[in-house]
Amino acid sequence: MELDKNFTILAVSDNYASLDILNSILSPYYSIKMAASGEEASDWLKKEDVEINLIVLDFMSYSKDCHEFLTSVKSAEETMRIPVVLIGDSNNPEYEEYGFSLGIADYISKPLRSSIVKVRINNQRLFVKQIKAIEELGLLDPLTGIPNRRDFNNRIHLEWLRSVRDKTNLSLAVTDIDHFKAYNDEYGHTQGDVLLRSLAKQIVSMLKRPADYVARWGGEEFVIMLPNTKLRGAMMHAEDIRKSIQKMVIPGLPAATVSIGVASIIPSIDTSLEEFFNLADKALYKAKNTGRNKVCSFV
């Protein structure tokens, strides 16, 4: 595993033995900060001279402290993009599902195996580095400030290969602003640009995990990639996004709505990215042709 002392991990646990184990596994490779409570962990996140790149969380299942800390991290603009890896018992799948519902990036089961911890943490480190590389490589859409089509193509290929290897679901949501041409004609292209920037910012704020990803596909269309997400979860997430956009307030402009087409697949050698996109596009056309301002899947 690559040595990266510039990558800082915040290990949080109400069990000092767990902290010692995590420290022994990870400290040879990364910079480690430790906290024995959610309050202490929050203090670390507020320090201006320390940049936390990843949080590893090991609390007693469903503890109030765990819930409050996770909720605060994922609801604050300053910390919502920090990946959180939750540790829990292997015989408690409900806790794993609970963690993902709150926005964790990954789940590691106990008893901890050093090799598994190292691989999972390194995967998250690579995710963080890829996100930072977007800015360095100029792969951002200049109008909205989010990744562009070229970067999306790179990311979706990586996630596709990972899903083929791990046999996990990959979901895609294609989002289109309803009646955008009429909106531009009525209010002007400048205000249309304001809408595009506001909508991009809103979608980004709704993403729950660092691996979740949105890009501007072109014009008034956005694409949202949801790794390790089944169709039902992707539909629920897309519906939350649709509702939040409908409620979005832009001074001097009317409310906007979007139509979203969702597809989900477990990629294999017998499937292709092109087919996957076609499913999402067909779902989008279904949403637009049956009244707009809705989320549809192609079944």
N, C-alpha and C positions, 0 to 999 in steps of 0.2 A: 504494500500500500504506500502511496506517495506521501512523503513528509510535507506538511503544509502548516507551519506554525503561524501563518497569517490568517488561517481559518479558525475562528473562535467559536467554541461550543459551550453553551450554558447547560450544564447537567443539573436537573432539579429532581429531588426526591425527599420524601419524609422518612426515608430509611437510610441511615448513615452507611450501612453495609453496602447498599446498592450504589451509593455515591463512590465508595472506595473501589468497587468493581469497575464501574464506568471509567473512573479516573485511571485505573491501572491499564485498561484496554486502550483508551483513546489518547491519553496524555503523551505517549511516545511520538504521536503523529501530529497532534493538533494542540492549540492553546485551549485549555479547559478552565472554565469558571464554574463554581459549584454553589448551589443554594439548597437549603433544607426546608424551604417553604415557598409558597406562591408569593408572599410579600417580599421575601428576600430576593427571589428571582426578578420580581418587578423592579426592585431597586437597581439590579444589574442592568436591566433594559433601559433605565433612565440615565445611566452614566454617559456623558457626552464623549468621554475619552476611550470608551470601549464599544467596538462594533460587534454585536452578536450575530453570527452568521447562521447558527442552527441551535435549536433547543431540543434536548433529550429529556423527556418527562416520565418519571416513574413514581406515581402516586398510588395510594390504596384505591382500588376500583371504585369509581363513582363518588369519590370523596368530594365534599363541598369545595375544598381548596383547589382540587384539580379542575373542577368545572369552572369555578370563578376565574382561575388563572388562564385556562384555555380560552374562555370567552373573552376575557379582556385583551389577550394577545391578538385574537382574530378579529376583534372589532375596532382596534385602534389603528389609525392610518399609518402610524410610525412603525408598527410591529407586525401588521397583518401578513406581510410577505415573507416573514422569517419562517422557514420550514420547522415543523414540530414533529418529532418522532416519539410516539407513545410506546411505553413498555408495559406489558400486562401478561397475565397468565394464559398459557396456551389452551386451557380448558374453559376459557371464558370468551367465546366468539362475540357475545353481545357487547362486551366492553370494546372490542375492536371496532365493531360497527358504530358504537357510540362515539368513539374517537374520530372516525372518518366523518361522521355527521357534523362534528364541530370544526372540521377543517384540518386535521392532522395530515402530514405528508406520507407517513409510513408507520407501521406497527411491528414491534419486535416482541416475540413471545418468550416468556420465561420457561425453563431456566435459560439464562443467557449463555450463548455460545460465542466465544471470542471471535471466531472466524465470521459468523453471521453478522455480529454487531459491526465489525470492521467493514464488511462489504456494503451493508445497508447505509452506514454513515457516509462512506465514500461516494455512494450513488447520490446522496443528497448534496454533498460537496460539489459534485460535477454539475448538478442541476443549477446550483447557485452561480457557479462559474459561467455556465452557458448563458444565463440571464444577463450577467454583467458583460459578457462578450457581445451581446446584441448592440449595446451602446457603442462599444469600441469599433465594431465592424460597420456601423452606419446602416443597420438593418431596421431602422425605425421609420414609420410613416411620418413625414414632416408636418402634416396638418394635425394629426391627433396625438402624436408622440408615443403611439403603441407600435409593436412590431408590424412590419409590412408583409406583403405576400411572399416575397423571396424568403424571409426568415421563417414564415409559417411552413413553407414547403420543406425547408431543412428540418424543422422540428417534428413535423408530422411523419417524416421518413424515419427519424430516430425512434419515435414512439411506436411506430408500426413494427419496426424490427424488434423492439423490446417486448411488445405484446405478443408477437409471434413466438419469441423465445420463452416467455413466461406463461403463455396461454391465458392472458388476461384480457378483459374487455377494454376496448377503446371507443369512446363516444365523440361525436362531432355534432355541433349545432351551428347551422348557417343562419345568420340573422340579417334581415333586410328591413330598412325603414319604409314604412307604409307611405305611399303617395309622395315620395321625396321630390319628384319632379314638380308636382303641383306646389309643394312647400317652397321650393326654390323660386318658382314663377311668382308666387304670391308675396314672399318676403325678401327675395333677393339672395344671391349666392353667398354674400357675406354672412347673413343670418343662417344660411344652410351650413356654412362651415362651423358656426357656433354650435349648431345642433350636433354635427358629427363629433366635434371635440367633447361636448357634454356627454353624448351617448357612450363614447369610448371610455371616458373616465368612469361612468356609472357601471359599465360592464366589468371593468377592472376591479372596482370596489366590491363587486359581488363574487369574485372568484375566491374559493375557500382554501385552496392548497397551492403551494408554489408550482407544482407541476401543471396545474390548470392554466390555460393559456388562451389569449385572445389576440387576434391580428385583424388589421383592416385588409380585406380581400380586394377591395376596389370599389369606387363609387360610394354607394350607401350600404354596402354589404360588409359584414364582419363574420369571422369564423372563430368558433370557440372549441378548443380541444380539451377533452376531459379524460385523461388516462385512468385506467383501473376503475371505470365507472360503467355500470350496467345501464340498459335503456331506461328502466324505471327511474333510477337516480338522475340520469341525464335529463329526462323529461321534467322532473321536479325542479331541478336546478334551472333549466331553461324557463320554466314558468315563473320562478322567482325573479329571474332577470326581466322577463316581459312585464311583470307587474311593477317592478321598480322603475322601469323606463316610462311606463304609463303615468306614474305618479311624479316623475321628474319635473321640476319647476325651472324654466328658463325665463328670466325677466323679459317681458315684452313679446314673448312668443307663446303660441298655443301648445298644448300637450301633444307629444308625438307618440306614435305606437310602432311596434315592430311585429313582423311575422317571423317565426323561427321553425326551421326544419331540423329534426334530430334523427341521427342514425347511430347505431351501436353494433359492434362486431367483435368477435374474437378472431383476429387475423390468423391466417394460415397460408401455406404455400398454394392453396387452391383459391385464394381470394386476392383482390388487388385494391390498391388505393383508389384507382379510377372508379371501380364499382362502388366503393365506400362513399366517395363524393357524390356519385350519382344517386345513391339512396337518400343522402341528406338533401340534395337538390330537389328530388321528387317530393320529399316531405315538405320542403319550403313552398314549392308550387301548390301543393295541396292546401297549405295554410293560407296562401294568398288567394287561391281560387274559391275558398269556402268562407270568405268574409274578412280575412286579415285579422291582425291583432290577436293572434293565437299561436299555440305551439302544436305542431303535428309531427308524427313519426310516419315513416313509410312502412307499412306492413302488408 
